[in-house]
Amino acid sequence: MKYNELLKKELIYLGEVYGKNNFGNAYAQPNEPRNSSLIFGKVNYSFQRDSWSVIEKDDKYSERIRKIHPNVQTKDASILEMQSSNSSDALAMNIFCHPKIKKWKGISNLFEVENISTIEFGFEAKVLKKNQKQVTEDKTEVDVLLNNSIIIECKLTENDFVLREKFIVESYNDFKNIFHKDKLPQTETHYDNYQLIRNILAANQYNARFILICDIRRPDLARHFYQTIRCIKDEYLELRTNCEIIYWQDVAQVVGLDLQIFLKYKYGIY
């Protein structure tokens, strides 16, 4: 069984225990099968209490949680993506929306900044590309932008970093300058790890760092990351060294006790 499938099963089990203990028998959507995820009965069930109180009061955060779940079995258009036990966006918001996030020195040390000044979800980076000899901007959604200088991609149970047609990837302005394209994982027609490539290009363009946050139970994602990073040319050594992995488990070690307990019992992250 693949690592992501094993993690999905674990999150379903943990979600059932967490849901029953906190919300009674109506903790989940009754008509949604649990073959790949657990869909909580309400979106706030996915969130730690203090983080949810911050989300409720912030218009941008509240708008973000209203994203519709695209893959529910019952095709119920009222079910939100962050009601899923698998949602990496919900996990990220549980952590970065906590009211004490900027006070935890361990978080600042982990991300190698003096302090956490700004946090933005769903930042639209505009990566330059050539389109019929004209330079255009390709909007690339960044999961979390920290301090306007750290681009963060968040993963939990996602399969991979997506295949993309070679002609699309090669249309980005700096792709051929930055990468040994012959060394990248690929098929005859597609490059693998497109999301990583795109984030690295964004980090270069914005003079930012790039961090992948994923689960230590997903060594396959870590392998894809390092397969991609090693293809950055030596001329871009600073960019290569500005790309790194932080595991959710690393984050859990440096947050407050209330959030630590939540992450352990809902996600098995500790």
Secondary structure as GFF3:
##gff-version 3
##sequence-region A 1 270
A	DSSP	alpha_helix	3	23	.	.	.	ID=ss1
A	DSSP	three_ten_helix	24	26	.	.	.	ID=ss2
A	DSSP	three_ten_helix	43	46	.	.	.	ID=ss3
A	DSSP	alpha_helix	49	57	.	.	.	ID=ss4
A	DSSP	alpha_helix	59	64	.	.	.	ID=ss5
A	DSSP	three_ten_helix	81	83	.	.	.	ID=ss6
A	DSSP	alpha_helix	88	96	.	.	.	ID=ss7
A	DSSP	alpha_helix	105	110	.	.	.	ID=ss8
A	DSSP	beta_strand	119	131	.	.	.	ID=ss9
A	DSSP	beta_strand	134	146	.	.	.	ID=ss10
A	DSSP	beta_strand	150	154	.	.	.	ID=ss11
A	DSSP	beta_strand	164	165	.	.	.	ID=ss12
A	DSSP	alpha_helix	166	169	.	.	.	ID=ss13
A	DSSP	alpha_helix	175	178	.	.	.	ID=ss14
A	DSSP	beta_strand	190	191	.	.	.	ID=ss15
A	DSSP	alpha_helix	194	205	.	.	.	ID=ss16
A	DSSP	beta_strand	209	214	.	.	.	ID=ss17
A	DSSP	alpha_helix	219	229	.	.	.	ID=ss18
A	DSSP	three_ten_helix	234	236	.	.	.	ID=ss19
A	DSSP	alpha_helix	237	241	.	.	.	ID=ss20
A	DSSP	beta_strand	243	247	.	.	.	ID=ss21
A	DSSP	alpha_helix	248	252	.	.	.	ID=ss22
A	DSSP	alpha_helix	257	267	.	.	.	ID=ss23
###
